[in-house]
Amino acid sequence: MDIFLWVLQAVLMLLGIGIIGFWVARRNAIAENVQGFLIQLAINIVLPCLIFSSLVVNFSPAKFPNWWQLPLCWFVYAAISLIFTLITMFVSRQEKLFMGASLI
């Protein structure tokens, strides 16, 4: 039940941020070039920081004894994706730059 409440709290925070952003955009309170910057700031910095801070505050290794499996699964997934991307990049004659950009 605790996990549900954590997720609900994070979703409600994001919904609140979205509603405030919609309200500000609707009133034309901020110039459009500044809105683009704020959107990038929210997506690339604030959202990851919100997720990280939630993990730091609420995570306890005693409650989740198999926590180490999640980073391991991510590493295996990233390795498999890298292999498939490289294979597809060398097999395909077109769009090599696009496929190579997915490695970054």
MIDO-595161 format. One record per residue: residue in three letters; y, x, z of N, C-alpha, C, CB in turn. Coordinates in steps of 0.1 Angstrom, whole numbers, padded with zeros to 4 digits, always signed. Glycine has a CB too. Layout:
# MIDO-595161
ALAYXZYXZYXZYXZ ...
This chain:
# MIDO-595161
MET-0012+0008+0000+0000+0000+0000+0013+0009+0000+0000-0009+0012 ASP+0012+0020+0006+0024+0029+0007+0028+0034-0007+0021+0041+0015 ILE+0018+0037-0016+0020+0041-0029+0028+0030-0037+0007+0046-0036 PHE+0023+0018-0035+0030+0007-0042+0044+0006-0038+0023-0006-0039 LEU+0047+0008-0025+0061+0007-0021+0069+0018-0026+0062+0007-0005 TRP+0064+0030-0027+0071+0042-0033+0074+0039-0047+0063+0055-0031 VAL+0065+0034-0055+0067+0032-0069+0077+0020-0070+0054+0028-0076 LEU+0076+0010-0062+0086-0001-0063+0100+0004-0060+0081-0012-0053 GLN+0101+0012-0050+0114+0018-0046+0120+0026-0058+0113+0026-0033 ALA+0112+0034-0064+0117+0042-0075+0121+0033-0087+0106+0052-0080 VAL+0113+0023-0090+0116+0014-0101+0129+0006-0098+0104+0004-0103 LEU+0130+0002-0086+0143-0005-0082+0155+0004-0083+0141-0011-0068 MET+0153+0016-0079+0165+0026-0081+0168+0027-0095+0161+0039-0074 LEU+0158+0029-0104+0161+0031-0118+0167+0018-0124+0148+0034-0126 LEU+0162+0007-0120+0168-0006-0124+0183-0007-0120+0160-0018-0119 GLY+0185-0003-0108+0199-0004-0103+0208+0006-0110+0200+0000-0088 ILE+0204+0018-0114+0211+0027-0122+0214+0021-0136+0204+0041-0123 GLY+0204+0015-0141+0205+0009-0154+0215-0003-0154+0192+0004-0159 ILE+0215-0011-0144+0224-0022-0143+0238-0017-0142+0220-0032-0131 ILE+0240-0007-0133+0254-0002-0132+0259+0004-0145+0254+0009-0120 GLY+0250+0012-0152+0253+0017-0165+0257+0007-0175+0242+0026-0170 PHE+0249-0004-0175+0252-0015-0184+0265-0022-0181+0241-0026-0184 TRP+0268-0024-0169+0280-0030-0164+0292-0021-0168+0280-0032-0149 VAL+0291-0008-0166+0302+0001-0169+0304+0002-0184+0299+0015-0164 ALA+0293+0002-0192+0294+0002-0207+0300-0011-0212+0281+0005-0213 ARG+0297-0022-0206+0301-0035-0210+0316-0036-0208+0294-0046-0203 ARG+0321-0030-0198+0336-0031-0195+0344-0021-0202+0338-0030-0180 ASN+0337-0012-0209+0344-0001-0217+0352+0008-0207+0353-0006-0228 ALA+0347+0010-0195+0354+0018-0185+0353+0033-0188+0348+0015-0172 ILE+0344+0037-0196+0342+0051-0199+0342+0053-0215+0329+0057-0193 ALA+0348+0063-0219+0348+0066-0234+0334+0068-0239+0357+0078-0237 GLU+0332+0066-0252+0318+0067-0258+0313+0081-0257+0318+0062-0272 ASN+0321+0091-0260+0316+0105-0259+0312+0109-0245+0326+0114-0264 VAL+0318+0103-0235+0315+0106-0221+0302+0098-0218+0326+0102-0211 GLN+0300+0086-0223+0288+0079-0221+0276+0086-0226+0289+0065-0228 GLY+0277+0092-0238+0266+0100-0243+0262+0112-0234+0269+0106-0257 PHE+0272+0118-0228+0270+0129-0219+0263+0124-0206+0283+0136-0215 LEU+0268+0113-0201+0262+0107-0189+0248+0102-0191+0271+0095-0184 ILE+0245+0097-0203+0231+0093-0206+0222+0105-0205+0230+0086-0219 GLN+0226+0116-0212+0218+0128-0212+0216+0134-0198+0224+0139-0221 LEU+0227+0133-0190+0227+0138-0176+0217+0130-0168+0240+0137-0170 ALA+0217+0117-0170+0208+0108-0162+0194+0110-0166+0212+0093-0164 ILE+0191+0111-0179+0177+0112-0184+0171+0126-0181+0176+0109-0199 ASN+0179+0137-0184+0174+0150-0183+0175+0157-0169+0181+0159-0193 ILE+0184+0152-0161+0186+0159-0148+0183+0149-0136+0200+0164-0147 VAL+0190+0138-0136+0189+0129-0124+0175+0123-0123+0199+0118-0126 LEU+0169+0118-0134+0156+0112-0133+0145+0122-0128+0152+0106-0146 PRO+0144+0134-0134+0135+0144-0128+0138+0147-0114+0134+0156-0137 CYS+0150+0149-0110+0154+0152-0096+0149+0140-0087+0169+0154-0095 LEU+0151+0128-0091+0147+0116-0083+0132+0117-0081+0151+0103-0090 ILE+0124+0119-0092+0110+0120-0091+0106+0131-0081+0103+0122-0104 PHE+0112+0143-0083+0108+0155-0075+0111+0152-0060+0115+0167-0080 SER+0123+0147-0058+0127+0144-0044+0118+0134-0037+0142+0140-0043 SER+0114+0124-0045+0104+0114-0040+0091+0121-0036+0102+0103-0050 LEU+0086+0130-0045+0074+0137-0041+0075+0145-0029+0070+0145-0053 VAL+0086+0153-0028+0088+0162-0017+0089+0154-0004+0101+0170-0019 VAL+0096+0143-0004+0097+0135+0009+0085+0128+0013+0109+0125+0007 ASN+0078+0122+0003+0067+0113+0006+0053+0120+0005+0067+0102-0003 PHE+0052+0131+0000+0039+0137-0003+0033+0144+0010+0039+0147-0014 SER+0021+0142+0012+0014+0148+0024+0000+0153+0019+0013+0139+0036 PRO-0003+0165+0019-0017+0170+0014-0028+0164+0023-0018+0185+0015 ALA-0025+0160+0035-0036+0154+0043-0040+0140+0038-0031+0153+0058 LYS-0030+0133+0033-0033+0119+0028-0039+0120+0014-0020+0111+0027 PHE-0037+0130+0006-0042+0132-0007-0050+0145-0008-0031+0131-0018 PRO-0063+0145-0003-0070+0158-0003-0073+0163-0017-0083+0156+0005 ASN-0073+0155-0027-0076+0160-0040-0064+0162-0049-0086+0151-0047 TRP-0053+0165-0043-0040+0166-0050-0040+0177-0060-0029+0168-0040 TRP-0048+0188-0058-0048+0199-0066-0054+0196-0080-0056+0210-0060 GLN-0061+0185-0081-0067+0182-0094-0057+0177-0104-0078+0171-0092 LEU-0046+0171-0100-0036+0166-0109-0029+0178-0117-0025+0159-0101 PRO-0025+0188-0111-0019+0199-0119-0030+0206-0128-0013+0210-0110 LEU-0042+0206-0123-0053+0212-0131-0055+0203-0144-0065+0213-0123 CYS-0055+0190-0142-0057+0181-0154-0045+0183-0163-0058+0167-0149 TRP-0033+0185-0158-0022+0187-0167-0023+0200-0175-0009+0187-0159 PHE-0028+0210-0169-0030+0223-0175-0040+0222-0186-0033+0234-0165 VAL-0051+0215-0183-0062+0213-0193-0057+0205-0205-0074+0207-0187 TYR-0049+0195-0202-0044+0186-0213-0034+0194-0221-0036+0174-0207 ALA-0025+0203-0215-0016+0211-0223-0023+0221-0231-0006+0218-0213 ALA-0034+0227-0226-0041+0237-0234-0048+0230-0246-0052+0243-0225 ILE-0054+0218-0244-0060+0211-0255-0050+0207-0266-0068+0199-0250 SER-0039+0202-0261-0028+0198-0270-0023+0210-0278-0016+0192-0262 LEU-0022+0222-0272-0018+0234-0279-0027+0238-0290-0016+0246-0269 ILE-0040+0237-0287-0051+0240-0296-0050+0231-0308-0065+0240-0290 PHE-0049+0218-0306-0049+0208-0317-0036+0210-0325-0050+0194-0311 THR-0025+0213-0318-0012+0214-0325-0013+0227-0335+0000+0216-0316 LEU-0018+0238-0330-0019+0250-0338-0029+0247-0350-0024+0261-0330 ILE-0040+0241-0347-0049+0238-0358-0043+0229-0369-0062+0231-0353 THR-0036+0218-0364-0029+0209-0374-0018+0217-0381-0024+0197-0366 MET-0011+0225-0374+0000+0233-0380-0005+0242-0392+0008+0241-0370 PHE-0016+0248-0390-0022+0257-0400-0029+0250-0411-0031+0267-0393 VAL-0034+0238-0408-0041+0230-0418-0031+0223-0427-0051+0220-0412 SER-0021+0218-0422-0011+0211-0429-0002+0220-0437-0003+0201-0420 ARG+0002+0216-0449+0011+0224-0456+0026+0220-0454+0007+0224-0471 GLN+0027+0207-0450+0040+0202-0448+0043+0200-0433+0042+0188-0455 GLU+0056+0199-0430+0060+0196-0416+0056+0206-0406+0055+0182-0412 LYS+0054+0219-0410+0050+0229-0400+0061+0231-0390+0048+0242-0408 LEU+0073+0231-0394+0084+0233-0384+0084+0222-0373+0097+0233-0391 PHE+0082+0209-0378+0081+0198-0368+0070+0199-0359+0080+0185-0376 MET+0058+0203-0364+0046+0205-0355+0048+0217-0346+0033+0206-0363 GLY+0054+0227-0351+0056+0239-0342+0066+0236-0331+0061+0250-0350 ALA+0076+0227-0334+0086+0223-0324+0080+0216-0312+0097+0215-0330 SER+0068+0210-0314+0061+0203-0303+0055+0213-0293+0051+0194-0309 LEU+0054+0225-0297+0049+0235-0288+0059+0239-0277+0045+0248-0296 ILE+0072+0237-0280+0082+0241-0271+0083+0232-0259+0096+0242-0278 
